[in-house]
Amino acid sequence: MAQLDNHSGSTVGGGRRERKAEQTRRRILEAAQKQMALGGPESITIQVVTEGADIGQGTFYNYFKSRDELVDAVIVDVVENLGRRLDAMTRGMSDAAEIYSFSLRHLMHTAVSDPVWGWFMVRLGIAQDGLLDALGPRASRDIQIGIDSGRFDIDDVKLASAMTFGSLLAVMHEYLDTDRKEDPSSAYAESLLRMVGISPAEAKEIAHRPLPILPELSPSEMI
């Protein structure tokens, strides 16, 4: 029988088991992410991941039913954590146009700084629920903030959000599929700012402001 923690009323044994299970799951995800960064999603195998996480294959199947389920979990993990970092960066900012622009530029810059992940997002596209679940609501939220504050002039938030995400993937693909060397992040943000009603001159100025550093998440903030 697990020992009762007199302070919290929870079982110490149960809490330790849950923490150990979460640590093991995190090791599996991290091993998969590292392998994906080296060789892309096609290089991920259960054997490679279990060796990287230092676990047996039987343990792997306690957490994931298949390789495909693991890949889906990696997508959700990476994109959601990126979304949380964007939330942390823009927290306290008051200008909706600046929030929208900085977020768009960082999203686009992921393809420039890490082409493997850029291609991964392009190939998955809007068919991957994890991408839409993490990024779609955030884009809609930022656009709605702009409408409510009077900064944006647009009628359909859902359509604008879909256009934001669709153009993100399209520009990523165009950048990665050519020999272009110029980072398209600012030009992309400038175009989207104009889409939501910001004047051309102001959109250009906002999209070329110094980009804040994307903060790292603490272990407790990561999913």
Residue pairs with C-beta under 8 A, 6 or more apart in sequence:
2 11
2 12
2 13
2 14
3 11
3 12
3 13
4 11
4 12
5 11
5 12
5 15
21 63
24 53
24 55
24 59
24 63
25 63
27 53
27 54
27 55
28 49
28 50
28 53
28 55
28 60
28 63
28 64
28 70
29 70
29 73
29 74
29 77
30 52
30 53
31 48
31 49
31 50
31 51
31 52
31 53
32 44
32 49
32 52
32 70
32 71
32 74
33 74
33 77
33 78
34 52
35 43
35 44
35 48
35 49
35 52
36 43
36 44
36 74
36 116
36 117
36 120
37 114
37 116
37 117
40 116
40 119
40 120
41 71
41 120
44 67
44 70
44 71
45 67
46 57
46 60
46 67
46 70
47 57
49 60
49 70
50 56
50 57
50 59
50 60
53 60
64 70
64 73
72 128
72 130
75 120
75 124
75 128
75 130
75 131
76 130
76 133
76 134
76 223
77 222
77 223
78 117
79 130
79 131
79 134
79 135
80 130
80 133
80 134
80 223
81 217
81 222
81 223
82 106
82 107
82 110
82 134
83 134
83 135
83 138
84 217
84 221
84 222
84 223
85 214
85 215
85 216
85 217
86 102
86 103
86 106
86 107
86 138
86 214
87 138
88 215
88 217
89 102
89 103
89 106
89 212
89 213
89 214
89 215
90 99
90 102
90 103
90 142
93 99
93 102
95 151
96 142
96 145
96 146
96 149
96 151
96 152
97 146
97 151
97 152
97 193
97 196
97 198
97 202
97 203
97 206
98 206
98 209
99 142
99 145
100 142
100 143
100 146
100 189
100 192
100 193
100 196
101 189
101 190
101 192
101 193
101 206
101 207
101 209
102 211
102 212
103 138
103 142
104 164
104 168
104 185
104 188
104 189
104 192
105 185
105 186
105 188
105 189
105 207
105 211
106 185
106 211
106 214
107 135
107 168
108 168
108 171
108 172
108 183
108 184
108 185
108 188
108 189
109 183
109 185
109 211
110 117
110 118
110 121
111 117
111 118
111 119
111 121
111 122
111 172
111 175
111 176
112 118
112 175
112 183
112 184
112 185
115 176
118 172
118 175
118 176
119 176
121 131
121 169
121 172
122 169
122 172
122 173
122 176
124 131
125 131
125 169
126 132
126 165
126 166
126 169
131 165
132 165
135 165
136 161
136 162
136 165
139 160
139 161
139 164
139 165
140 157
140 158
140 160
140 161
143 152
143 154
143 157
143 160
143 161
143 164
143 196
144 157
146 152
146 154
146 196
147 153
147 154
147 157
151 197
151 198
152 196
152 197
152 198
153 196
153 197
154 160
154 195
154 196
154 197
160 195
160 196
163 192
163 195
164 192
167 188
167 191
167 192
168 188
171 184
171 188
174 180
174 184
175 184
185 211
186 207
186 208
187 207
189 206
189 207
190 203
190 204
190 206
190 207
190 208
191 203
193 202
193 203
193 206
193 207
194 200
194 203
198 206
